[in-house]
Amino acid sequence: MRLLLLALSAAAVGTLAFTQAQAASFSCDGASLPAERAVCGNRRLSALDERLAYWYGRAQVRARYFDQTEWLRNAQRAWLANRNACGMSAWCLRAKYHERIRRLKNYVEHV
């Protein structure tokens, strides 16, 4: 019985680690920055990261149409630096994600 409980516990931990590693739009296995670790460890932040990835993908399609891919890439790099400045602060990260999603959505829908 004890061996069965140990096996079930190990399986549950393994499933949790796999789910967490796949939760964000980037691989959590290589998350080294505090902001990345915060996103990987927080379901709400991870969901925001996935939502941002969706809108960034749509913005990339739009940017190609208007020959603005370099501008969009540079804006995303600047945003990432800004996001990373939040460190582990979930409040700061949520605010950064909401703002960037709003901007990307606006770009997609109005450019």
BAKE-269567 format. One record per atom (N, C-alpha, C, O): atom name; residue in one letter; x, y, z; residue number from 1. Coordinates in steps of 0.2 Angstrom, whole numbers, padded with zeros to 4 digits. Layout:
BEGIN
site code px py pz pos
CA a X Y Z NUM
...
END
This chain:
BEGIN
site code px py pz pos
N m 0004 -0006 0000 1
CA m 0000 0000 0000 1
C m 0004 0006 0000 1
O m 0003 0011 -0004 1
N r 0009 0006 0004 2
CA r 0014 0012 0005 2
C r 0017 0013 -0002 2
O r 0018 0019 -0004 2
N l 0019 0008 -0005 3
CA l 0023 0008 -0012 3
C l 0018 0011 -0017 3
O l 0020 0015 -0021 3
N l 0012 0009 -0017 4
CA l 0007 0012 -0021 4
C l 0005 0019 -0020 4
O l 0005 0023 -0025 4
N l 0005 0021 -0014 5
CA l 0004 0029 -0013 5
C l 0010 0033 -0015 5
O l 0010 0038 -0018 5
N l 0016 0030 -0014 6
CA l 0022 0033 -0017 6
C l 0022 0034 -0024 6
O l 0024 0039 -0027 6
N a 0020 0029 -0028 7
CA a 0020 0029 -0035 7
C a 0015 0034 -0038 7
O a 0016 0037 -0042 7
N l 0009 0034 -0034 8
CA l 0004 0039 -0036 8
C l 0006 0046 -0035 8
O l 0005 0050 -0039 8
N s 0010 0047 -0030 9
CA s 0012 0054 -0028 9
C s 0017 0056 -0033 9
O s 0017 0062 -0036 9
N a 0022 0051 -0035 10
CA a 0027 0053 -0040 10
C a 0023 0054 -0047 10
O a 0025 0059 -0051 10
N a 0018 0051 -0049 11
CA a 0015 0052 -0055 11
C a 0011 0059 -0055 11
O a 0011 0062 -0060 11
N a 0008 0060 -0049 12
CA a 0005 0067 -0049 12
C a 0010 0073 -0049 12
O a 0008 0078 -0053 12
N v 0015 0072 -0046 13
CA v 0021 0077 -0047 13
C v 0023 0078 -0054 13
O v 0024 0083 -0056 13
N g 0024 0072 -0057 14
CA g 0026 0072 -0064 14
C g 0021 0075 -0069 14
O g 0023 0079 -0073 14
N t 0015 0074 -0068 15
CA t 0010 0077 -0072 15
C t 0010 0085 -0070 15
O t 0009 0088 -0075 15
N l 0010 0087 -0064 16
CA l 0010 0094 -0063 16
C l 0016 0097 -0066 16
O l 0015 0103 -0069 16
N a 0022 0094 -0065 17
CA a 0028 0097 -0068 17
C a 0027 0098 -0076 17
O a 0029 0103 -0079 17
N f 0024 0093 -0079 18
CA f 0023 0093 -0086 18
C f 0018 0098 -0088 18
O f 0019 0102 -0093 18
N t 0013 0099 -0084 19
CA t 0008 0104 -0086 19
C t 0011 0111 -0085 19
O t 0009 0115 -0089 19
N q 0014 0112 -0080 20
CA q 0017 0119 -0079 20
C q 0022 0120 -0084 20
O q 0022 0126 -0086 20
N a 0026 0115 -0086 21
CA a 0031 0117 -0091 21
C a 0028 0118 -0098 21
O a 0031 0122 -0102 21
N q 0022 0116 -0099 22
CA q 0019 0118 -0106 22
C q 0013 0123 -0105 22
O q 0010 0125 -0110 22
N a 0013 0127 -0099 23
CA a 0008 0131 -0098 23
C a 0008 0138 -0102 23
O a 0004 0141 -0104 23
N a 0014 0140 -0102 24
CA a 0016 0147 -0105 24
C a 0017 0146 -0113 24
O a 0018 0141 -0115 24
N s 0017 0152 -0116 25
CA s 0019 0152 -0123 25
C s 0026 0150 -0125 25
O s 0028 0149 -0130 25
N f 0030 0150 -0119 26
CA f 0037 0148 -0120 26
C f 0038 0142 -0116 26
O f 0034 0140 -0111 26
N s 0044 0139 -0117 27
CA s 0046 0133 -0113 27
C s 0048 0135 -0106 27
O s 0053 0139 -0105 27
N c 0044 0132 -0101 28
CA c 0046 0134 -0094 28
C c 0052 0130 -0092 28
O c 0055 0132 -0087 28
N d 0054 0125 -0095 29
CA d 0060 0121 -0094 29
C d 0066 0126 -0094 29
O d 0071 0125 -0090 29
N g 0067 0131 -0098 30
CA g 0072 0135 -0099 30
C g 0071 0142 -0095 30
O g 0075 0146 -0096 30
N a 0066 0143 -0092 31
CA a 0064 0149 -0089 31
C a 0070 0151 -0083 31
O a 0070 0147 -0078 31
N s 0074 0156 -0085 32
CA s 0079 0158 -0080 32
C s 0078 0165 -0077 32
O s 0080 0166 -0072 32
N l 0074 0169 -0080 33
CA l 0073 0176 -0078 33
C l 0067 0175 -0072 33
O l 0063 0171 -0073 33
N p 0068 0180 -0067 34
CA p 0062 0180 -0062 34
C p 0055 0181 -0065 34
O p 0051 0177 -0063 34
N a 0055 0185 -0070 35
CA a 0048 0186 -0073 35
C a 0046 0180 -0077 35
O a 0040 0178 -0076 35
N e 0050 0176 -0080 36
CA e 0048 0170 -0083 36
C e 0046 0165 -0078 36
O e 0041 0161 -0079 36
N r 0050 0164 -0073 37
CA r 0048 0159 -0068 37
C r 0041 0161 -0064 37
O r 0038 0156 -0063 37
N a 0040 0167 -0064 38
CA a 0034 0169 -0061 38
C a 0028 0167 -0065 38
O a 0023 0165 -0063 38
N v 0029 0168 -0072 39
CA v 0024 0167 -0077 39
C v 0023 0159 -0077 39
O v 0017 0157 -0077 39
N c 0028 0155 -0076 40
CA c 0027 0148 -0076 40
C c 0024 0145 -0070 40
O c 0021 0140 -0070 40
N g 0025 0149 -0065 41
CA g 0022 0147 -0058 41
C g 0015 0149 -0056 41
O g 0013 0148 -0051 41
N n 0012 0153 -0061 42
CA n 0006 0156 -0059 42
C n 0001 0155 -0065 42
O n 0002 0157 -0071 42
N r -0004 0151 -0064 43
CA r -0009 0150 -0069 43
C r -0012 0156 -0073 43
O r -0013 0156 -0079 43
N r -0013 0161 -0069 44
CA r -0016 0167 -0072 44
C r -0011 0171 -0077 44
O r -0013 0173 -0082 44
N l -0005 0171 -0074 45
CA l 0000 0174 -0078 45
C l 0001 0170 -0085 45
O l 0002 0173 -0090 45
N s 0001 0163 -0084 46
CA s 0003 0159 -0089 46
C s -0003 0160 -0095 46
O s -0002 0160 -0101 46
N a -0009 0160 -0092 47
CA a -0015 0161 -0097 47
C a -0014 0168 -0100 47
O a -0016 0168 -0106 47
N l -0012 0173 -0097 48
CA l -0011 0180 -0100 48
C l -0005 0179 -0105 48
O l -0006 0182 -0111 48
N d 0000 0175 -0104 49
CA d 0005 0174 -0109 49
C d 0003 0171 -0115 49
O d 0005 0173 -0120 49
N e -0001 0166 -0114 50
CA e -0004 0162 -0120 50
C e -0008 0167 -0124 50
O e -0008 0167 -0130 50
N r -0012 0171 -0120 51
CA r -0017 0176 -0124 51
C r -0012 0181 -0128 51
O r -0014 0183 -0133 51
N l -0007 0183 -0125 52
CA l -0003 0188 -0128 52
C l 0000 0185 -0134 52
O l 0001 0188 -0139 52
N a 0002 0178 -0134 53
CA a 0005 0175 -0139 53
C a 0000 0175 -0145 53
O a 0002 0175 -0151 53
N y -0006 0173 -0144 54
CA y -0011 0173 -0149 54
C y -0012 0180 -0152 54
O y -0011 0180 -0158 54
N w -0012 0185 -0149 55
CA w -0013 0192 -0152 55
C w -0006 0194 -0155 55
O w -0006 0198 -0160 55
N y 0000 0192 -0153 56
CA y 0006 0194 -0156 56
C y 0006 0190 -0163 56
O y 0008 0193 -0168 56
N g 0004 0184 -0163 57
CA g 0004 0180 -0169 57
C g -0001 0183 -0174 57
O g 0001 0184 -0180 57
N r -0007 0186 -0172 58
CA r -0011 0189 -0177 58
C r -0008 0196 -0179 58
O r -0009 0198 -0185 58
N a -0004 0199 -0174 59
CA a -0001 0206 -0176 59
C a 0005 0204 -0181 59
O a 0006 0208 -0186 59
N q 0008 0199 -0181 60
CA q 0013 0197 -0185 60
C q 0010 0196 -0192 60
O q 0013 0199 -0197 60
N v 0005 0193 -0193 61
CA v 0001 0192 -0200 61
C v 0000 0199 -0202 61
O v 0001 0201 -0208 61
N r -0003 0204 -0198 62
CA r -0005 0210 -0200 62
C r 0001 0214 -0202 62
O r 0001 0218 -0207 62
N a 0007 0214 -0198 63
CA a 0013 0218 -0199 63
C a 0016 0216 -0206 63
O a 0019 0220 -0209 63
N r 0016 0209 -0208 64
CA r 0018 0207 -0214 64
C r 0015 0210 -0220 64
O r 0018 0212 -0225 64
N y 0008 0211 -0219 65
CA y 0004 0214 -0224 65
C y 0006 0221 -0225 65
O y 0006 0224 -0231 65
N f 0008 0225 -0220 66
CA f 0010 0232 -0221 66
C f 0017 0233 -0220 66
O f 0019 0239 -0219 66
N d 0021 0228 -0221 67
CA d 0029 0228 -0221 67
C d 0031 0232 -0214 67
O d 0035 0236 -0214 67
N q 0028 0229 -0209 68
CA q 0030 0232 -0202 68
C q 0033 0227 -0197 68
O q 0032 0228 -0191 68
N t 0035 0222 -0200 69
CA t 0038 0216 -0196 69
C t 0043 0218 -0191 69
O t 0044 0216 -0185 69
N e 0048 0222 -0194 70
CA e 0054 0224 -0190 70
C e 0051 0229 -0184 70
O e 0054 0228 -0179 70
N w 0047 0233 -0186 71
CA w 0044 0238 -0181 71
C w 0041 0234 -0175 71
O w 0042 0235 -0169 71
N l 0037 0229 -0177 72
CA l 0033 0224 -0172 72
C l 0038 0220 -0168 72
O l 0037 0220 -0162 72
N r 0043 0218 -0171 73
CA r 0048 0214 -0167 73
C r 0052 0218 -0162 73
O r 0053 0216 -0157 73
N n 0054 0224 -0164 74
CA n 0057 0229 -0160 74
C n 0052 0231 -0154 74
O n 0055 0231 -0148 74
N a 0046 0232 -0155 75
CA a 0041 0234 -0150 75
C a 0041 0228 -0145 75
O a 0040 0229 -0139 75
N q 0041 0222 -0148 76
CA q 0040 0216 -0143 76
C q 0046 0215 -0139 76
O q 0045 0213 -0133 76
N r 0052 0216 -0142 77
CA r 0058 0216 -0138 77
C r 0058 0221 -0132 77
O r 0060 0219 -0127 77
N a 0056 0227 -0134 78
CA a 0056 0232 -0129 78
C a 0051 0230 -0124 78
O a 0052 0231 -0118 78
N w 0045 0228 -0126 79
CA w 0040 0225 -0121 79
C w 0043 0220 -0116 79
O w 0042 0220 -0110 79
N l 0046 0215 -0119 80
CA l 0049 0210 -0115 80
C l 0054 0213 -0110 80
O l 0054 0210 -0104 80
N a 0058 0217 -0112 81
CA a 0063 0220 -0107 81
C a 0059 0224 -0101 81
O a 0061 0224 -0095 81
N n 0053 0227 -0103 82
CA n 0049 0231 -0099 82
C n 0046 0226 -0094 82
O n 0045 0227 -0088 82
N r 0043 0220 -0097 83
CA r 0040 0215 -0093 83
C r 0045 0212 -0088 83
O r 0044 0211 -0082 83
N n 0051 0210 -0090 84
CA n 0056 0207 -0086 84
C n 0058 0212 -0080 84
O n 0061 0209 -0075 84
N a 0058 0218 -0081 85
CA a 0059 0223 -0075 85
C a 0054 0222 -0069 85
O a 0056 0224 -0064 85
N c 0049 0219 -0071 86
CA c 0044 0217 -0065 86
C c 0047 0212 -0060 86
O c 0044 0212 -0055 86
N g 0052 0208 -0062 87
CA g 0054 0203 -0058 87
C g 0049 0198 -0057 87
O g 0045 0195 -0061 87
N m 0048 0196 -0050 88
CA m 0043 0191 -0048 88
C m 0036 0194 -0046 88
O m 0032 0190 -0044 88
N s 0035 0201 -0047 89
CA s 0029 0204 -0045 89
C s 0023 0202 -0050 89
O s 0023 0204 -0055 89
N a 0019 0198 -0047 90
CA a 0013 0196 -0051 90
C a 0008 0202 -0053 90
O a 0006 0202 -0058 90
N w 0008 0207 -0048 91
CA w 0004 0213 -0050 91
C w 0007 0216 -0056 91
O w 0003 0218 -0060 91
N c 0013 0218 -0055 92
CA c 0016 0221 -0061 92
C c 0016 0217 -0067 92
O c 0014 0220 -0073 92
N l 0017 0211 -0067 93
CA l 0017 0207 -0073 93
C l 0010 0207 -0076 93
O l 0009 0208 -0082 93
N r 0005 0206 -0072 94
CA r -0002 0206 -0075 94
C r -0003 0213 -0078 94
O r -0006 0213 -0084 94
N a -0001 0218 -0075 95
CA a -0002 0225 -0078 95
C a 0001 0226 -0085 95
O a -0002 0228 -0090 95
N k 0007 0223 -0085 96
CA k 0011 0223 -0092 96
C k 0008 0219 -0097 96
O k 0007 0221 -0103 96
N y 0006 0213 -0095 97
CA y 0002 0209 -0100 97
C y -0004 0212 -0102 97
O y -0006 0212 -0108 97
N h -0008 0215 -0098 98
CA h -0015 0218 -0100 98
C h -0013 0223 -0105 98
O h -0017 0224 -0110 98
N e -0009 0227 -0103 99
CA e -0007 0233 -0108 99
C e -0005 0231 -0115 99
O e -0007 0234 -0120 99
N r 0000 0226 -0115 100
CA r 0003 0224 -0121 100
C r -0003 0220 -0125 100
O r -0003 0221 -0131 100
N i -0007 0216 -0122 101
CA i -0013 0213 -0126 101
C i -0017 0218 -0129 101
O i -0019 0218 -0134 101
N r -0019 0223 -0125 102
CA r -0023 0229 -0127 102
C r -0020 0232 -0133 102
O r -0024 0234 -0138 102
N r -0014 0234 -0133 103
CA r -0010 0237 -0139 103
C r -0010 0232 -0145 103
O r -0011 0235 -0150 103
N l -0008 0226 -0144 104
CA l -0008 0221 -0150 104
C l -0015 0221 -0153 104
O l -0016 0221 -0159 104
N k -0020 0220 -0148 105
CA k -0027 0219 -0151 105
C k -0029 0225 -0155 105
O k -0032 0225 -0160 105
N n -0027 0231 -0152 106
CA n -0029 0237 -0156 106
C n -0025 0238 -0162 106
O n -0028 0240 -0167 106
N y -0019 0236 -0163 107
CA y -0015 0236 -0169 107
C y -0019 0231 -0174 107
O y -0020 0233 -0180 107
N v -0021 0225 -0172 108
CA v -0024 0220 -0176 108
C v -0030 0223 -0179 108
O v -0032 0222 -0185 108
N e -0034 0226 -0175 109
CA e -0041 0228 -0177 109
C e -0041 0234 -0180 109
O e -0047 0236 -0183 109
N h -0036 0239 -0180 110
CA h -0037 0245 -0182 110
C h -0031 0247 -0187 110
O h -0032 0253 -0190 110
N v -0027 0243 -0189 111
CA v -0022 0245 -0194 111
C v -0023 0242 -0200 111
O v -0020 0243 -0205 111
END
